[in-house]
Amino acid sequence: MIKILLLSDTHSFIDEQILKFVKQADEIWHAGDIGSLKVTDTIKKLKPLRAVYGNIDDKDARAEFPLDNKFVVDGVSVWITHIGGYPNRYDQRIKEELKNNRPKLFICGHSHILKIQYDKKLNLLHLNPGAAGKHGFHKVRTMLRFEIDKGEIKNMEIIELANRS
C-alpha cells in the first residue's frame, strides 16, 4: 500500500500545514503551477516527488518537470498533466490520447477547483486537488490524500487547509 498526497497550484507557496501532510505520505504528486522551485525542493527533501509543470511555471520548472507525467504505481496507471479539462470536456491536446491510452487515474490542476469525478465513458477516475497555494480566486486551500493498494485506489480524503488570506 502506498499513501499519496496530491496537490497543485502552490504558486510558490508552501507552509507547515502542507508539510505536515507531506510527512505523512509515501509519495507526493504535484499537478503543476509550482511557482518557485523552493516548493518542490522542500518536498523532495522529505519524500519522493512526481510533478508536472503548469502554465505559470518558468524555464527552470519546465527543465526539471515534464508537461505530462505517465507512470504505473502498484498496478494503477496514472497520467498527471496541468491543464486537462474534465470528463466530457477534456482539453483538446489530450482528448484523443486519453481515449487511446487510457489511464486508470487521470489528474490535472489549473482550475483551482477540487473535483473527484468518475468518467463512465472512459472508465477512469479524474482528480483535481484544487489549489494548495494562496494565489487565485479559491477561498479554501485544498489537497487530496489517498492510497493505492494492488491496483485499487482507496480511502480518498479531501484535505482543507486554512482559508486563503
N, C-alpha and C positions, 0 to 999 in steps of 0.2 A: 504494500500500500504506500502511495506517495501523496503527501499533503502539498497542495498547490495554493499559492496566494497569487491572485490575478489582479493587476492594477493597470491603470492607463492615465494618460493626460495629467502627469505630475507637473508639467510646465515649470521645471527647475525647483520644485518644492518637495522636500522630504523632512519629516519630523519624527519625534519619538513615538507618536501614535502609530504611524506607518511601520516604523522599525520594530515595535512590539509584536506586530503580526508577522513581519518578515522572520523574526527569530523563531516563531512557532511553526513555520513551514519547512518543507524539504526542498522545494524549488519555488522560485519567484518568476512569474511571467509578466512582462510589461508590454502592453499593446500600443506603444508609441506616444508621440508628443512628450518625450522625455524632458526636453529643455536642456539644462546643464548636465553634463556627464557626471557631475558630482552625485547626482541621484543614483545612477546605475553603478558608479564606483563604490558608493557607500553600501549598496545592496550586495554587490559582488564580494565585498569583504566578509559578509556574513553567510551568504547562501548562494548556490548555483542560480544563475540568471539566464533566461531566454527572453529576448526582446526584439522589437522591430522599431524602425524609425517612423516618425509621423511627419505631417506636413509642416510643422513649425521647427523641426529639428535641423540643425546646421550640418555642415560638411563633416564635422568630427563624429557626430552620431551616425551619419549615413555611411561613414567609413567603417565604423565598428559594428553596426547592426544592419540586417537586411530589410528590404521592403516587405518581404514575405518570409515567414519562418515556418517551415513544414517539418514535422518530426512525429515519431511514434513513442509514446510513453506507456509502458505496461499494457500493451495491446490496444491503446487508443490512439488513432491517427488525429493529429492536430494541425490546424492551419491558423496562424496568427498574422494579421495584417492590420494596418491602422484604419484605413478607410475601406470598409467592406459592405456597408449597407445592411439591410435586414431581409429576412425571408420575404419573398415575392417582390423585393425591391433591392436586390444586390447591386453593388456598383458594377458598371459596365465592364471595367477592367478585369474583374474576376468571375463574372457570371458564368461564362462557358466552361472555364477550368473547374469551377466549383461543381458543375454538373458532371463533368467527365472524370474528375479526380477527387471525388467527394471525401472529405474527412468525416470522422465521427463527431469532432468538436471544431467548430468554426468560431474564431474570436476576433473581434475588432474593437477599436476605441472610437475616437474622434467626436462623437455626438455629445459626450458628457452626460448621456442618459443611460442609467443602468438598465439592462434588459437581459432577461433569460427567456429564450424562446425556442421551442422545438419546431423545426421545419419539417412538416409532414411530407411535403413533396420530395425533398432531397434526403429525408431520413437522417438528419443531423441536428445536433444541439448548437444553437447560436448563443454566444455570450458577449455582452459588452459590460465591463465592470463600472461604467460611469467614469467619474474623474476623481482622482485622489489628491490633486493639487488645488490651489486656491484661485487660479486664473480661469475665468469663464462665467457663464450665466448660472450654473448649477448652485443650489443653495446648500446641499449637504454633500460632503466629500464621501465617496464610496469605493469599495473594493469587493471582490468575491473570494471566497475560500471554499475549496472542495477537495475531494480525494479521488484518486484513480487507483482502482484495485482490479487487477486481472481483467482488463477490458471494460470495466464498468466505471461510470462517473457517479460518485456518491456524495452524500452529506453536503450538498450545496448550501452555503451560507452567505447572506448579504452582510457586509460589514459597513456600518455607518460611522464615519469619523465625525469630529467636531464640525459644526457648521462653518462654511467658508466665511472668512471675515477679512 
